[in-house]
């Protein structure tokens, strides 16, 4: 049963990575000047991809229900006002998913630096601190867990700025690590709003985001 669960989760994660890349690429296309038929078709593609992500998310939730317990998500609405552009390091070995995350946060005006593994991330962090580190857990060369543990010793401040993205959260060892880290995490497959919310936790913590002012009351 454990093997089947992990196999299904891995397949769903791979599919969802591609869906997220398509969704973010479609969001980058501006509709100004497009013929009405093309614009309508683009809207339909966006809707269908969103529906597909929801289906894969539901499938993984069913798989996750087989686990004896789950790690709570730490989320916050991305409805705050940016004080300044944030610096975000994206550590992800999957190229399309890395590009999708990078474009997503660039749209919010942040400075995004991508890399493919933890070893590259360490070299980048030698050049200066980052406001947030979005990091996959399982990667070749140096994975997210090893990167986090090294930074706990080398630079505890940076260790406190992680947002983990993982498709391995049903694994008992991964769950234990995520619980112990105390950092926000998003389980693959995820919806964009989940990732935005998790990153908002860190950006609020470092002062890049502040609470949006309340709407004025009607007289």
C-alpha positions, 0 to 999 in steps of 0.5 A: 500500500505504501508503494502504491501510494507513493507511486500515485503521488509521484505521478500526480506531482509530475502531472501537476508540475506541468499543469502549473507551468501551463497555467502560469504561461497562459497567465503571462499572455496579455489579451490586448489586441487579440481577436475575440475568438482567440481571447475566448479560447485562451480563457477556456484553456485557463479554466480547463487547466485550473479545473485539472489542477483541482482534480489532481489536488483532490486525487492527492488528498485522497492518497494523503488520507491513507497516511495516519496523520498530516502536516498542517499547512501554514498559509496567509492570504497574499492580500498585503501591501509590498513595502519594497520588492522582495528577493526570492530564491527558487531552488527547484530541479524541475525546469518548467516548474522552476520557470513557472514559480519564477514568473509568478513572483516576478509578476508581483514585482519581486526579484527572483533568482532560480537554481536547480539544487541546494549546492547552487543555492549555497553559492548564491547565498554567499553573495548575499541574503534572500528574503524568501527561499522557495525550496523543493525537498527532494533534489539531486546533488543537494536536497532541500532538507540538507540545504536547510540543515546546513543553513541552520548552522551556517546562517540561521536567519536564512533557515528561517526564511524557507518555504518548502514545496514537496510531493513527498509529504506523505513519507513519514520521514519527510513529514517529521522533518517538515514538522520539526522545521517549523517552516511553511510548506506547500504539498504538490500538487498545489494551487497558485493561491496556496504557494502565494499564501505560504510565501506571504508568511515569510514576506510578512515576517521579514517586512516585505509585506505589511497588512493591507489597510482596511477598506473605508466604511460607508457613511 
